[in-house]
Amino acid sequence: MRAVLLDTDVFSFVFKRDTRAALYAADLAGAQPCLCFQSVAELRLWALVRRWGDARCQSLNVSLARCLVLPYDDAMSRHWAEVTAHRRRVGRPIEWGDAWIAATALRHSLPLLTHNGGDYEEIPGLQLICHADRGKA
């Protein structure tokens, strides 16, 4: 089974049953969805900050369990440093969380499904799948 890495936004679309999830349905069909450890932390933070109730938190846990969470390792830290340094050199600094997500995709040679393609532009070797412009009038 092929695997794909979900950016936090694409996971959120699927979790919330947002209509934008349909844009990525073909990319997810028959694939193992994966998440970076950083995305899981971000999602859990959202639940705390937005004071989700027990039922919604449980629903998040069920959705997270459907994904393979890719943990930190030293190889990933090297990719993170390379991504961060490269983006600084080209004058396009990257948010730390986005750098972890990109590093995860590079470390595991996975395509990254994101609705925020601009966050990941100009990263050598990163396979990006973004359908943000599809479906616009």
MODELLER restraints for C-alpha pairs under 7 A, 6 or more apart:
rsr = mdl.restraints
at = mdl.atoms
rsr.add(forms.Gaussian(group=physical.xy_distance, feature=features.Distance(at['CA:1:A'], at['CA:31:A']), mean=6.11, stdev=0.5))
rsr.add(forms.Gaussian(group=physical.xy_distance, feature=features.Distance(at['CA:1:A'], at['CA:32:A']), mean=6.66, stdev=0.5))
rsr.add(forms.Gaussian(group=physical.xy_distance, feature=features.Distance(at['CA:2:A'], at['CA:31:A']), mean=5.22, stdev=0.5))
rsr.add(forms.Gaussian(group=physical.xy_distance, feature=features.Distance(at['CA:2:A'], at['CA:32:A']), mean=6.23, stdev=0.5))
rsr.add(forms.Gaussian(group=physical.xy_distance, feature=features.Distance(at['CA:3:A'], at['CA:31:A']), mean=5.22, stdev=0.5))
rsr.add(forms.Gaussian(group=physical.xy_distance, feature=features.Distance(at['CA:3:A'], at['CA:32:A']), mean=4.49, stdev=0.5))
rsr.add(forms.Gaussian(group=physical.xy_distance, feature=features.Distance(at['CA:3:A'], at['CA:33:A']), mean=5.97, stdev=0.5))
rsr.add(forms.Gaussian(group=physical.xy_distance, feature=features.Distance(at['CA:3:A'], at['CA:34:A']), mean=6.79, stdev=0.5))
rsr.add(forms.Gaussian(group=physical.xy_distance, feature=features.Distance(at['CA:3:A'], at['CA:110:A']), mean=6.66, stdev=0.5))
rsr.add(forms.Gaussian(group=physical.xy_distance, feature=features.Distance(at['CA:4:A'], at['CA:31:A']), mean=6.55, stdev=0.5))
rsr.add(forms.Gaussian(group=physical.xy_distance, feature=features.Distance(at['CA:4:A'], at['CA:32:A']), mean=6.27, stdev=0.5))
rsr.add(forms.Gaussian(group=physical.xy_distance, feature=features.Distance(at['CA:4:A'], at['CA:33:A']), mean=5.31, stdev=0.5))
rsr.add(forms.Gaussian(group=physical.xy_distance, feature=features.Distance(at['CA:4:A'], at['CA:34:A']), mean=5.86, stdev=0.5))
rsr.add(forms.Gaussian(group=physical.xy_distance, feature=features.Distance(at['CA:4:A'], at['CA:110:A']), mean=5.59, stdev=0.5))
rsr.add(forms.Gaussian(group=physical.xy_distance, feature=features.Distance(at['CA:4:A'], at['CA:111:A']), mean=5.43, stdev=0.5))
rsr.add(forms.Gaussian(group=physical.xy_distance, feature=features.Distance(at['CA:4:A'], at['CA:112:A']), mean=6.29, stdev=0.5))
rsr.add(forms.Gaussian(group=physical.xy_distance, feature=features.Distance(at['CA:5:A'], at['CA:33:A']), mean=6.05, stdev=0.5))
rsr.add(forms.Gaussian(group=physical.xy_distance, feature=features.Distance(at['CA:5:A'], at['CA:34:A']), mean=4.62, stdev=0.5))
rsr.add(forms.Gaussian(group=physical.xy_distance, feature=features.Distance(at['CA:5:A'], at['CA:35:A']), mean=5.63, stdev=0.5))
rsr.add(forms.Gaussian(group=physical.xy_distance, feature=features.Distance(at['CA:5:A'], at['CA:105:A']), mean=6.39, stdev=0.5))
rsr.add(forms.Gaussian(group=physical.xy_distance, feature=features.Distance(at['CA:5:A'], at['CA:110:A']), mean=6.10, stdev=0.5))
rsr.add(forms.Gaussian(group=physical.xy_distance, feature=features.Distance(at['CA:5:A'], at['CA:111:A']), mean=6.08, stdev=0.5))
rsr.add(forms.Gaussian(group=physical.xy_distance, feature=features.Distance(at['CA:5:A'], at['CA:112:A']), mean=4.84, stdev=0.5))
rsr.add(forms.Gaussian(group=physical.xy_distance, feature=features.Distance(at['CA:5:A'], at['CA:113:A']), mean=6.15, stdev=0.5))
rsr.add(forms.Gaussian(group=physical.xy_distance, feature=features.Distance(at['CA:6:A'], at['CA:33:A']), mean=6.59, stdev=0.5))
rsr.add(forms.Gaussian(group=physical.xy_distance, feature=features.Distance(at['CA:6:A'], at['CA:34:A']), mean=6.03, stdev=0.5))
rsr.add(forms.Gaussian(group=physical.xy_distance, feature=features.Distance(at['CA:6:A'], at['CA:35:A']), mean=5.64, stdev=0.5))
rsr.add(forms.Gaussian(group=physical.xy_distance, feature=features.Distance(at['CA:6:A'], at['CA:112:A']), mean=5.92, stdev=0.5))
rsr.add(forms.Gaussian(group=physical.xy_distance, feature=features.Distance(at['CA:6:A'], at['CA:113:A']), mean=5.02, stdev=0.5))
rsr.add(forms.Gaussian(group=physical.xy_distance, feature=features.Distance(at['CA:6:A'], at['CA:114:A']), mean=6.58, stdev=0.5))
rsr.add(forms.Gaussian(group=physical.xy_distance, feature=features.Distance(at['CA:7:A'], at['CA:101:A']), mean=6.96, stdev=0.5))
rsr.add(forms.Gaussian(group=physical.xy_distance, feature=features.Distance(at['CA:7:A'], at['CA:112:A']), mean=6.69, stdev=0.5))
rsr.add(forms.Gaussian(group=physical.xy_distance, feature=features.Distance(at['CA:7:A'], at['CA:113:A']), mean=5.87, stdev=0.5))
rsr.add(forms.Gaussian(group=physical.xy_distance, feature=features.Distance(at['CA:7:A'], at['CA:114:A']), mean=5.05, stdev=0.5))
rsr.add(forms.Gaussian(group=physical.xy_distance, feature=features.Distance(at['CA:8:A'], at['CA:39:A']), mean=5.42, stdev=0.5))
rsr.add(forms.Gaussian(group=physical.xy_distance, feature=features.Distance(at['CA:9:A'], at['CA:114:A']), mean=6.59, stdev=0.5))
rsr.add(forms.Gaussian(group=physical.xy_distance, feature=features.Distance(at['CA:9:A'], at['CA:115:A']), mean=6.52, stdev=0.5))
rsr.add(forms.Gaussian(group=physical.xy_distance, feature=features.Distance(at['CA:10:A'], at['CA:21:A']), mean=6.74, stdev=0.5))
rsr.add(forms.Gaussian(group=physical.xy_distance, feature=features.Distance(at['CA:10:A'], at['CA:113:A']), mean=6.75, stdev=0.5))
rsr.add(forms.Gaussian(group=physical.xy_distance, feature=features.Distance(at['CA:10:A'], at['CA:114:A']), mean=5.81, stdev=0.5))
rsr.add(forms.Gaussian(group=physical.xy_distance, feature=features.Distance(at['CA:10:A'], at['CA:115:A']), mean=6.47, stdev=0.5))
rsr.add(forms.Gaussian(group=physical.xy_distance, feature=features.Distance(at['CA:13:A'], at['CA:20:A']), mean=6.16, stdev=0.5))
rsr.add(forms.Gaussian(group=physical.xy_distance, feature=features.Distance(at['CA:13:A'], at['CA:21:A']), mean=4.96, stdev=0.5))
rsr.add(forms.Gaussian(group=physical.xy_distance, feature=features.Distance(at['CA:14:A'], at['CA:21:A']), mean=5.17, stdev=0.5))
rsr.add(forms.Gaussian(group=physical.xy_distance, feature=features.Distance(at['CA:15:A'], at['CA:63:A']), mean=6.77, stdev=0.5))
rsr.add(forms.Gaussian(group=physical.xy_distance, feature=features.Distance(at['CA:23:A'], at['CA:131:A']), mean=6.28, stdev=0.5))
rsr.add(forms.Gaussian(group=physical.xy_distance, feature=features.Distance(at['CA:33:A'], at['CA:67:A']), mean=5.08, stdev=0.5))
rsr.add(forms.Gaussian(group=physical.xy_distance, feature=features.Distance(at['CA:33:A'], at['CA:68:A']), mean=6.39, stdev=0.5))
rsr.add(forms.Gaussian(group=physical.xy_distance, feature=features.Distance(at['CA:34:A'], at['CA:67:A']), mean=5.04, stdev=0.5))
rsr.add(forms.Gaussian(group=physical.xy_distance, feature=features.Distance(at['CA:34:A'], at['CA:68:A']), mean=4.53, stdev=0.5))
rsr.add(forms.Gaussian(group=physical.xy_distance, feature=features.Distance(at['CA:34:A'], at['CA:69:A']), mean=5.70, stdev=0.5))
rsr.add(forms.Gaussian(group=physical.xy_distance, feature=features.Distance(at['CA:34:A'], at['CA:70:A']), mean=6.86, stdev=0.5))
rsr.add(forms.Gaussian(group=physical.xy_distance, feature=features.Distance(at['CA:35:A'], at['CA:67:A']), mean=6.46, stdev=0.5))
rsr.add(forms.Gaussian(group=physical.xy_distance, feature=features.Distance(at['CA:35:A'], at['CA:68:A']), mean=6.21, stdev=0.5))
rsr.add(forms.Gaussian(group=physical.xy_distance, feature=features.Distance(at['CA:35:A'], at['CA:69:A']), mean=4.83, stdev=0.5))
rsr.add(forms.Gaussian(group=physical.xy_distance, feature=features.Distance(at['CA:35:A'], at['CA:70:A']), mean=6.05, stdev=0.5))
rsr.add(forms.Gaussian(group=physical.xy_distance, feature=features.Distance(at['CA:36:A'], at['CA:69:A']), mean=5.84, stdev=0.5))
rsr.add(forms.Gaussian(group=physical.xy_distance, feature=features.Distance(at['CA:36:A'], at['CA:70:A']), mean=5.14, stdev=0.5))
rsr.add(forms.Gaussian(group=physical.xy_distance, feature=features.Distance(at['CA:36:A'], at['CA:71:A']), mean=6.73, stdev=0.5))
rsr.add(forms.Gaussian(group=physical.xy_distance, feature=features.Distance(at['CA:36:A'], at['CA:101:A']), mean=5.73, stdev=0.5))
rsr.add(forms.Gaussian(group=physical.xy_distance, feature=features.Distance(at['CA:36:A'], at['CA:104:A']), mean=6.16, stdev=0.5))
rsr.add(forms.Gaussian(group=physical.xy_distance, feature=features.Distance(at['CA:37:A'], at['CA:69:A']), mean=5.99, stdev=0.5))
rsr.add(forms.Gaussian(group=physical.xy_distance, feature=features.Distance(at['CA:37:A'], at['CA:70:A']), mean=5.86, stdev=0.5))
rsr.add(forms.Gaussian(group=physical.xy_distance, feature=features.Distance(at['CA:37:A'], at['CA:71:A']), mean=5.42, stdev=0.5))
rsr.add(forms.Gaussian(group=physical.xy_distance, feature=features.Distance(at['CA:37:A'], at['CA:72:A']), mean=6.98, stdev=0.5))
rsr.add(forms.Gaussian(group=physical.xy_distance, feature=features.Distance(at['CA:38:A'], at['CA:97:A']), mean=6.35, stdev=0.5))
rsr.add(forms.Gaussian(group=physical.xy_distance, feature=features.Distance(at['CA:38:A'], at['CA:100:A']), mean=6.70, stdev=0.5))
rsr.add(forms.Gaussian(group=physical.xy_distance, feature=features.Distance(at['CA:47:A'], at['CA:57:A']), mean=6.81, stdev=0.5))
rsr.add(forms.Gaussian(group=physical.xy_distance, feature=features.Distance(at['CA:75:A'], at['CA:107:A']), mean=6.71, stdev=0.5))
rsr.add(forms.Gaussian(group=physical.xy_distance, feature=features.Distance(at['CA:76:A'], at['CA:103:A']), mean=5.71, stdev=0.5))
rsr.add(forms.Gaussian(group=physical.xy_distance, feature=features.Distance(at['CA:76:A'], at['CA:104:A']), mean=6.13, stdev=0.5))
rsr.add(forms.Gaussian(group=physical.xy_distance, feature=features.Distance(at['CA:76:A'], at['CA:107:A']), mean=5.58, stdev=0.5))
rsr.add(forms.Gaussian(group=physical.xy_distance, feature=features.Distance(at['CA:79:A'], at['CA:103:A']), mean=4.89, stdev=0.5))
rsr.add(forms.Gaussian(group=physical.xy_distance, feature=features.Distance(at['CA:79:A'], at['CA:106:A']), mean=6.95, stdev=0.5))
rsr.add(forms.Gaussian(group=physical.xy_distance, feature=features.Distance(at['CA:79:A'], at['CA:107:A']), mean=6.72, stdev=0.5))
rsr.add(forms.Gaussian(group=physical.xy_distance, feature=features.Distance(at['CA:80:A'], at['CA:99:A']), mean=5.72, stdev=0.5))
rsr.add(forms.Gaussian(group=physical.xy_distance, feature=features.Distance(at['CA:80:A'], at['CA:100:A']), mean=5.77, stdev=0.5))
rsr.add(forms.Gaussian(group=physical.xy_distance, feature=features.Distance(at['CA:80:A'], at['CA:103:A']), mean=4.87, stdev=0.5))
rsr.add(forms.Gaussian(group=physical.xy_distance, feature=features.Distance(at['CA:83:A'], at['CA:99:A']), mean=6.36, stdev=0.5))
rsr.add(forms.Gaussian(group=physical.xy_distance, feature=features.Distance(at['CA:83:A'], at['CA:103:A']), mean=6.95, stdev=0.5))
rsr.add(forms.Gaussian(group=physical.xy_distance, feature=features.Distance(at['CA:83:A'], at['CA:123:A']), mean=6.52, stdev=0.5))
rsr.add(forms.Gaussian(group=physical.xy_distance, feature=features.Distance(at['CA:84:A'], at['CA:93:A']), mean=6.95, stdev=0.5))
rsr.add(forms.Gaussian(group=physical.xy_distance, feature=features.Distance(at['CA:84:A'], at['CA:94:A']), mean=6.30, stdev=0.5))
rsr.add(forms.Gaussian(group=physical.xy_distance, feature=features.Distance(at['CA:84:A'], at['CA:99:A']), mean=6.29, stdev=0.5))
rsr.add(forms.Gaussian(group=physical.xy_distance, feature=features.Distance(at['CA:87:A'], at['CA:93:A']), mean=5.05, stdev=0.5))
rsr.add(forms.Gaussian(group=physical.xy_distance, feature=features.Distance(at['CA:87:A'], at['CA:94:A']), mean=6.29, stdev=0.5))
rsr.add(forms.Gaussian(group=physical.xy_distance, feature=features.Distance(at['CA:94:A'], at['CA:119:A']), mean=6.92, stdev=0.5))
rsr.add(forms.Gaussian(group=physical.xy_distance, feature=features.Distance(at['CA:105:A'], at['CA:111:A']), mean=6.34, stdev=0.5))
rsr.add(forms.Gaussian(group=physical.xy_distance, feature=features.Distance(at['CA:105:A'], at['CA:112:A']), mean=6.16, stdev=0.5))
rsr.add(forms.Gaussian(group=physical.xy_distance, feature=features.Distance(at['CA:106:A'], at['CA:126:A']), mean=6.10, stdev=0.5))
rsr.add(forms.Gaussian(group=physical.xy_distance, feature=features.Distance(at['CA:111:A'], at['CA:127:A']), mean=4.79, stdev=0.5))
rsr.add(forms.Gaussian(group=physical.xy_distance, feature=features.Distance(at['CA:111:A'], at['CA:128:A']), mean=5.79, stdev=0.5))
rsr.add(forms.Gaussian(group=physical.xy_distance, feature=features.Distance(at['CA:111:A'], at['CA:129:A']), mean=6.78, stdev=0.5))
rsr.add(forms.Gaussian(group=physical.xy_distance, feature=features.Distance(at['CA:112:A'], at['CA:127:A']), mean=6.20, stdev=0.5))
rsr.add(forms.Gaussian(group=physical.xy_distance, feature=features.Distance(at['CA:112:A'], at['CA:128:A']), mean=5.02, stdev=0.5))
rsr.add(forms.Gaussian(group=physical.xy_distance, feature=features.Distance(at['CA:112:A'], at['CA:129:A']), mean=5.88, stdev=0.5))
rsr.add(forms.Gaussian(group=physical.xy_distance, feature=features.Distance(at['CA:113:A'], at['CA:128:A']), mean=6.34, stdev=0.5))
rsr.add(forms.Gaussian(group=physical.xy_distance, feature=features.Distance(at['CA:113:A'], at['CA:129:A']), mean=4.81, stdev=0.5))
rsr.add(forms.Gaussian(group=physical.xy_distance, feature=features.Distance(at['CA:113:A'], at['CA:130:A']), mean=6.04, stdev=0.5))
rsr.add(forms.Gaussian(group=physical.xy_distance, feature=features.Distance(at['CA:114:A'], at['CA:129:A']), mean=6.29, stdev=0.5))
rsr.add(forms.Gaussian(group=physical.xy_distance, feature=features.Distance(at['CA:114:A'], at['CA:130:A']), mean=5.23, stdev=0.5))
rsr.add(forms.Gaussian(group=physical.xy_distance, feature=features.Distance(at['CA:115:A'], at['CA:130:A']), mean=5.30, stdev=0.5))
rsr.add(forms.Gaussian(group=physical.xy_distance, feature=features.Distance(at['CA:115:A'], at['CA:131:A']), mean=6.29, stdev=0.5))
rsr.add(forms.Gaussian(group=physical.xy_distance, feature=features.Distance(at['CA:115:A'], at['CA:132:A']), mean=5.18, stdev=0.5))
rsr.add(forms.Gaussian(group=physical.xy_distance, feature=features.Distance(at['CA:117:A'], at['CA:130:A']), mean=5.76, stdev=0.5))
